[in-house]
């Protein structure tokens, strides 16, 4: 495929996360083309130097950016929690929260959960997301957690683009429709009602993890490190067990209080620490030194009327910052990465360039995929989004209009979505 007549091609560059003010260093090409072969970007350049190719996609002067990468979701679930949402809007407490979703999941079949979740994922893709991480965590017992992970596996098989195996450094890839899915085991998301925390930790470590490992159901392990959920020592024990089972590490850290989850992420050299609304100065410094990516989730703060993570402080301190949606049924039923970019600019004082890097290359790094996706460079998988905009700086300005300005999504070198003509 040859994509021609690109008014503005905008991309970060590199194969690792960009840190600090380097996040602003995006490349902008006017009147450009992208040449794709076998699902991989072959070359990028000026239209005057474009090669001839049989299959041409005309960008019609629009903006082209890398496919968006969502590094933190709980997108596989069943049922809704609108009563909790509306009560929270009136100032009432959180309610049963995660436990409500766990009850829904336990009553639903694998096929019901698959069909319920698939529609959201397809809508994500139509809004420009080409890679998404999905966590378990709404099972909270061994069989239900495995059921969720098997749903994620089934979705991977159905939706991941059929391209050369660039999705993982170990070369594993499968065929499908246009959305790469990354699986994370998050059995330590909450403690089930009526169960002692210590007993549940034993179930996570001794029963769940061996089966996750045996069936190759996850790539990452995660834990909700927070007061009332899993403390620092408990989180450390679970994460070490995840690493021993062959999983790379992520952590829900410092979301509700400054507990020290960021410091734990640095100690264990996790791939990312996520949320970080209440991160300490020591946590910022420790994560920077350890090379941990900070995954910020402004949609959750927006939905909970909570303070936003200190993105400006983190970036100015030299941290690598990524953005994600935290799409879930309780605290953020928002799956648009474009909305997260807009919130980052509007509420977290990030520049448009920083937010775009955070939603592409740095988000890919938070999934150990920056070598393969996250930027429009030769050798990377051809994931990109064509926008009906005059310039990339209009992305946050047209907040909420993404359904109208996303013209096409190309995943693995194939058109996964193209908006119907008016």
C-alpha positions as CSV (number, residue, x, y, z in Angstrom):
1,X,0.0,0.0,0.0
2,X,1.1,3.6,-0.7
3,X,-0.5,6.3,1.4
4,X,-0.3,9.6,-0.6
5,X,-1.2,13.2,-0.3
6,X,-0.6,13.4,3.4
7,X,-0.9,17.1,4.4
8,X,0.9,16.6,7.7
9,X,2.7,13.4,8.8
10,X,3.4,13.7,12.6
11,X,5.3,11.2,14.6
12,X,7.8,10.8,17.5
13,X,10.9,8.8,16.6
14,X,12.8,6.0,18.3
15,X,12.6,2.5,19.8
16,X,12.5,3.4,23.5
17,X,10.4,5.8,25.6
18,X,11.2,9.5,25.3
19,X,11.8,11.2,28.7
20,X,11.3,14.8,29.9
21,X,11.3,17.5,27.3
22,X,12.5,15.1,24.6
23,X,8.8,14.1,24.5
24,X,8.2,17.3,22.5
25,X,10.6,16.3,19.7
26,X,8.2,15.1,17.1
27,X,8.8,15.0,13.4
28,X,6.5,16.9,11.1
29,X,6.5,16.3,7.4
30,X,4.3,18.3,5.0
31,X,3.1,16.8,1.7
32,X,4.3,13.3,2.5
33,X,3.8,9.7,1.6
34,X,4.1,6.4,3.5
35,X,5.1,3.2,1.6
36,X,4.0,-0.1,3.2
37,X,5.1,-3.6,2.3
38,X,4.0,-6.8,4.0
39,X,2.4,-4.8,6.8
40,X,5.6,-2.9,7.6
41,X,6.6,0.7,6.8
42,X,9.1,0.6,4.0
43,X,9.8,4.3,3.6
44,X,8.4,7.7,4.5
45,X,9.2,10.8,2.4
46,X,8.1,13.8,0.3
47,X,5.3,13.2,-2.2
48,X,7.7,14.4,-5.0
49,X,9.7,11.2,-4.3
50,X,6.9,8.8,-3.8
51,X,7.3,5.4,-5.5
52,X,4.6,3.9,-7.7
53,X,2.4,1.3,-6.2
54,X,-0.7,-0.6,-7.3
55,X,-2.8,0.0,-4.1
56,X,-3.0,3.7,-3.2
57,X,-4.8,5.3,-0.2
58,X,-5.4,9.0,-0.7
59,X,-5.1,10.9,2.6
60,X,-6.6,14.0,0.8
61,X,-4.4,16.5,2.6
62,X,-5.3,15.2,6.1
63,X,-3.1,14.6,9.1
64,X,-1.5,11.1,9.6
65,X,-0.3,10.0,13.1
66,X,0.9,6.6,14.5
67,X,-1.8,4.2,15.6
68,X,-2.7,5.1,19.2
69,X,-1.6,2.7,21.9
70,X,-3.7,2.2,25.1
71,X,-1.5,0.7,27.8
72,X,-4.0,0.3,30.6
73,X,-7.6,-1.0,30.4
74,X,-9.9,-3.4,32.1
75,X,-11.9,-3.8,28.8
76,X,-13.1,-7.4,29.4
77,X,-16.0,-7.3,31.8
78,X,-19.8,-8.0,31.9
79,X,-22.6,-5.9,32.9
80,X,-22.9,-2.2,33.8
81,X,-22.7,-0.1,37.0
82,X,-24.8,3.0,36.2
83,X,-26.4,3.0,39.6
84,X,-23.0,3.4,41.3
85,X,-22.0,6.0,38.7
86,X,-25.1,8.1,39.3
87,X,-24.9,7.8,43.1
88,X,-21.2,8.9,43.0
89,X,-22.3,12.0,40.9
90,X,-24.5,12.9,43.9
91,X,-21.7,12.7,46.3
92,X,-22.3,9.2,47.7
93,X,-19.5,6.7,48.4
94,X,-17.8,4.3,46.0
95,X,-20.2,1.4,46.7
96,X,-19.2,-2.3,46.1
97,X,-17.1,-1.3,43.1
98,X,-14.9,-4.0,41.8
99,X,-16.9,-6.6,43.7
100,X,-20.1,-5.8,41.7
101,X,-18.3,-6.5,38.4
102,X,-16.9,-9.7,39.9
103,X,-20.4,-10.9,40.6
104,X,-21.5,-10.1,37.0
105,X,-18.5,-12.0,35.6
106,X,-19.0,-15.1,37.7
107,X,-22.6,-15.4,36.5
108,X,-21.8,-14.9,32.8
109,X,-20.4,-17.4,30.3
110,X,-17.2,-17.0,28.5
111,X,-19.1,-16.4,25.2
112,X,-21.3,-13.8,26.8
113,X,-18.3,-11.9,28.2
114,X,-16.6,-12.2,24.8
115,X,-19.5,-10.8,22.8
116,X,-20.1,-8.0,25.4
117,X,-16.5,-6.9,25.4
118,X,-15.8,-7.3,21.6
119,X,-18.1,-4.4,20.7
120,X,-16.2,-2.0,22.9
121,X,-12.9,-3.0,21.4
122,X,-14.1,-2.5,17.8
123,X,-15.3,0.9,18.8
124,X,-11.9,1.7,20.3
125,X,-10.3,0.7,17.0
126,X,-12.6,2.9,15.0
127,X,-11.4,5.8,17.2
128,X,-7.7,5.2,16.3
129,X,-6.5,2.7,18.8
130,X,-4.5,-0.1,17.2
131,X,-2.9,-1.7,20.3
132,X,-4.6,-2.1,23.6
133,X,-3.6,-3.8,26.9
134,X,-6.4,-5.6,28.8
135,X,-6.2,-6.7,32.4
136,X,-8.2,-9.4,34.2
137,X,-9.2,-8.6,37.7
138,X,-13.0,-8.9,37.7
139,X,-13.0,-12.6,38.5
140,X,-11.5,-12.7,42.0
141,X,-11.4,-16.5,42.2
142,X,-9.3,-18.9,40.2
143,X,-11.9,-20.1,37.7
144,X,-13.3,-16.7,37.0
145,X,-9.9,-15.0,36.5
146,X,-9.0,-17.8,34.1
147,X,-12.3,-17.3,32.3
148,X,-11.4,-13.6,31.8
149,X,-7.9,-14.4,30.5
150,X,-9.3,-16.9,28.1
151,X,-11.7,-14.3,26.8
152,X,-8.8,-11.9,26.3
153,X,-7.0,-14.7,24.4
154,X,-10.0,-15.4,22.2
155,X,-10.2,-11.6,21.4
156,X,-6.5,-11.6,20.5
157,X,-7.0,-14.4,18.1
158,X,-10.0,-12.7,16.5
159,X,-8.8,-9.1,16.3
160,X,-5.0,-9.0,16.2
161,X,-3.9,-7.9,12.7
162,X,-2.4,-10.6,10.5
163,X,1.0,-9.1,9.9
164,X,4.7,-10.2,10.2
165,X,5.4,-11.1,13.9
166,X,6.5,-7.7,15.1
167,X,4.1,-7.5,18.0
168,X,6.5,-9.0,20.5
169,X,10.2,-9.2,20.7
170,X,9.9,-13.0,20.9
171,X,8.2,-13.1,17.6
172,X,4.8,-14.4,18.7
173,X,1.9,-13.1,16.6
174,X,-1.6,-14.2,15.4
175,X,-4.0,-13.2,12.6
176,X,-7.2,-11.2,12.7
177,X,-9.0,-7.9,12.1
178,X,-6.9,-4.9,13.2
179,X,-6.4,-4.5,17.0
180,X,-3.4,-5.9,18.7
181,X,-4.3,-7.1,22.3
182,X,-1.9,-7.4,25.2
183,X,-2.9,-9.6,28.1
184,X,-2.2,-8.7,31.8
185,X,-3.0,-10.9,34.8
186,X,-4.5,-8.7,37.6
187,X,-6.0,-11.2,40.0
188,X,-4.8,-9.0,42.8
189,X,-7.3,-6.3,41.9
190,X,-9.3,-6.5,45.1
191,X,-10.0,-9.0,47.9
192,X,-13.3,-11.0,47.6
193,X,-15.9,-10.4,50.2
194,X,-15.6,-12.7,53.2
195,X,-12.1,-13.8,52.4
196,X,-8.9,-12.9,54.4
197,X,-6.4,-11.0,52.4
198,X,-3.6,-13.5,53.3
199,X,-5.7,-16.4,52.1
200,X,-6.5,-14.6,48.8
201,X,-2.9,-13.8,48.2
202,X,-2.1,-17.5,48.6
203,X,-4.8,-18.3,46.0
204,X,-3.3,-15.7,43.6
205,X,0.2,-17.1,44.0
206,X,-0.3,-20.8,44.5
207,X,-3.4,-21.5,42.3
208,X,-3.9,-18.7,39.7
209,X,-0.3,-18.0,38.7
210,X,0.7,-21.6,37.9
211,X,-2.3,-22.0,35.6
212,X,-1.8,-18.6,34.0
213,X,1.8,-19.7,33.3
214,X,0.9,-23.2,32.1
215,X,-1.7,-21.9,29.6
216,X,0.4,-18.8,28.5
217,X,-2.5,-16.6,29.2
218,X,-0.7,-13.3,30.1
219,X,2.4,-11.3,29.4
220,X,2.3,-9.0,32.4
221,X,1.4,-9.2,36.0
222,X,-0.3,-6.3,37.9
223,X,-1.5,-5.5,41.4
224,X,-3.7,-2.8,42.9
225,X,-1.3,-1.4,45.5
226,X,-3.5,0.8,47.7
227,X,-4.8,1.1,51.2
228,X,-7.8,-1.2,51.6
229,X,-6.6,-3.4,48.7
230,X,-2.9,-4.6,48.8
231,X,-0.2,-2.9,50.8
232,X,3.4,-2.4,49.9
233,X,4.7,-5.7,51.3
234,X,1.7,-7.7,50.0
235,X,2.2,-6.1,46.5
236,X,5.9,-6.9,46.6
237,X,5.2,-10.5,47.3
238,X,2.6,-10.9,44.6
239,X,4.7,-9.1,42.0
240,X,7.8,-11.2,42.8
241,X,5.7,-14.3,42.3
242,X,4.5,-12.9,38.9
243,X,8.1,-12.4,37.9
244,X,9.0,-15.9,38.9
245,X,6.1,-17.1,36.7
246,X,7.7,-15.4,33.7
247,X,5.5,-12.2,33.7
248,X,6.8,-8.7,33.3
249,X,5.5,-6.3,36.0
250,X,3.1,-3.4,36.1
251,X,1.5,-1.8,39.2
252,X,-1.5,0.3,40.1
253,X,0.4,2.9,42.2
254,X,-0.5,5.9,44.4
255,X,-4.0,6.4,42.9
256,X,-5.9,7.1,46.1
257,X,-3.1,8.0,48.5
258,X,0.7,8.4,48.6
259,X,1.4,4.9,49.7
260,X,4.7,4.4,48.0
261,X,3.7,2.3,45.0
262,X,5.9,4.4,42.7
263,X,8.9,3.6,44.9
264,X,8.0,-0.1,44.8
265,X,7.8,0.0,41.0
266,X,11.3,1.4,40.9
267,X,12.6,-1.1,43.4
268,X,11.2,-4.0,41.3
269,X,12.1,-2.3,38.0
270,X,8.5,-2.7,36.7
271,X,7.8,-1.8,33.1
272,X,5.3,0.8,34.3
273,X,3.6,2.3,37.3
274,X,0.0,3.5,36.5
275,X,-2.4,6.2,37.9
276,X,0.1,8.1,40.2
277,X,-2.3,10.8,41.2
278,X,-0.6,11.1,44.6
279,X,3.0,10.2,43.6
280,X,5.7,11.7,45.9
281,X,8.8,13.6,44.8
282,X,10.9,10.5,45.9
283,X,8.7,8.3,43.8
284,X,9.3,10.5,40.7
285,X,13.0,10.5,41.3
286,X,13.1,6.7,41.9
287,X,11.1,5.9,38.8
288,X,13.3,8.2,36.6
289,X,16.4,6.4,37.8
290,X,14.9,3.0,37.3
291,X,13.5,3.7,33.9
292,X,9.9,3.0,34.8
293,X,7.3,4.5,32.5
294,X,4.6,6.6,34.2
295,X,1.2,5.7,32.7
296,X,-1.2,8.4,33.5
297,X,-5.0,7.9,33.2
298,X,-6.7,11.3,33.2
299,X,-10.1,9.8,32.3
300,X,-10.3,8.3,35.8
301,X,-9.6,11.6,37.5
302,X,-12.2,13.2,35.2
303,X,-14.8,10.6,36.1
304,X,-14.1,10.6,39.9
305,X,-13.7,14.4,40.3
306,X,-10.3,13.7,41.6
307,X,-7.0,15.7,41.3
308,X,-5.1,14.9,38.1
309,X,-1.7,13.3,38.2
310,X,1.2,15.9,38.2
311,X,2.2,15.3,34.6
312,X,4.0,18.7,34.2
313,X,6.1,18.0,37.3
314,X,6.9,14.5,36.1
315,X,8.0,15.6,32.6
316,X,10.0,18.5,33.9
317,X,11.8,16.1,36.3
318,X,12.8,13.9,33.3
319,X,10.3,11.1,33.6
320,X,8.9,9.1,30.7
321,X,5.1,9.7,30.6
322,X,2.5,7.6,28.8
323,X,-1.3,8.0,28.5
324,X,-4.0,5.4,28.8
325,X,-7.8,5.3,29.2
326,X,-8.3,3.0,32.2
327,X,-11.5,1.9,30.4
328,X,-13.5,0.0,32.9
329,X,-17.2,-0.3,34.0
330,X,-16.8,1.5,37.3
331,X,-14.5,4.5,37.3
332,X,-14.0,5.4,33.6
333,X,-16.3,4.1,30.9
334,X,-14.3,6.1,28.3
335,X,-12.3,4.3,25.6
336,X,-11.2,7.2,23.4
337,X,-7.4,7.8,23.5
338,X,-8.1,11.1,21.6
339,X,-10.1,12.2,24.7
340,X,-7.2,11.3,26.9
341,X,-4.9,13.5,24.7
342,X,-7.3,16.4,25.1
343,X,-7.5,15.9,28.9
344,X,-3.8,15.8,29.1
345,X,-3.5,19.1,27.4
346,X,-6.5,20.7,29.0
347,X,-6.1,19.5,32.6
348,X,-2.5,18.3,33.1
349,X,-0.6,21.1,31.3
350,X,1.0,18.8,28.8
351,X,1.8,20.2,25.3
352,X,0.1,18.7,22.3
353,X,3.5,17.2,21.3
354,X,4.1,15.6,24.7
355,X,0.6,14.2,24.7
356,X,0.9,12.7,21.3
357,X,4.2,11.1,22.2
358,X,2.6,9.8,25.4
359,X,-0.2,8.2,23.5
360,X,2.0,6.5,20.9
361,X,5.7,5.8,21.4
362,X,5.8,6.0,25.2
363,X,2.6,4.0,25.5
364,X,4.2,1.4,23.3
365,X,7.2,1.4,25.6
366,X,4.9,0.7,28.6
367,X,4.0,-2.5,26.8
368,X,7.5,-3.4,25.7
369,X,6.7,-2.7,22.1
370,X,8.4,0.6,21.2
371,X,10.8,-1.4,19.0
372,X,7.8,-2.4,16.7
373,X,5.1,0.3,17.0
374,X,4.4,3.8,18.3
375,X,6.1,5.8,15.5
376,X,6.0,6.0,11.7
377,X,9.5,4.9,10.8
378,X,10.9,2.3,8.3
379,X,10.9,-1.2,9.8
380,X,8.0,-0.6,12.2
381,X,4.5,-2.1,11.8
382,X,2.3,0.0,9.6
383,X,-0.2,1.2,12.2
384,X,-1.5,4.7,11.5
385,X,-4.5,6.9,11.7
386,X,-5.7,9.3,9.0
387,X,-7.4,12.4,10.4
388,X,-9.6,15.0,8.6
389,X,-7.8,17.9,10.3
390,X,-5.8,20.8,9.0
391,X,-3.0,20.2,11.5
392,X,-2.2,18.0,14.5
393,X,-2.7,20.9,16.9
394,X,-6.4,20.6,16.3
395,X,-6.5,17.2,18.0
396,X,-7.2,18.5,21.5
397,X,-9.2,21.5,20.2
398,X,-11.8,19.2,18.6
399,X,-12.2,17.3,21.8
400,X,-15.2,14.9,21.6
401,X,-15.3,15.1,17.7
402,X,-13.1,12.1,17.0
403,X,-15.9,10.1,15.5
404,X,-16.0,12.8,12.8
405,X,-12.3,13.5,12.3
406,X,-11.0,9.9,12.3
407,X,-11.2,9.2,8.6
408,X,-9.4,5.8,8.5
409,X,-7.4,3.4,10.7
410,X,-4.7,1.3,9.1
411,X,-3.5,-1.6,11.1
412,X,-0.7,-3.9,10.0
413,X,-0.7,-2.2,6.6
414,X,-4.4,-2.9,5.9
415,X,-7.4,-0.6,6.2
416,X,-9.1,-1.8,9.4
417,X,-11.7,1.0,9.3
418,X,-12.7,3.8,6.9
419,X,-15.5,6.2,7.7
420,X,-18.3,6.1,5.3
421,X,-18.6,9.2,3.0
422,X,-21.2,11.7,4.0
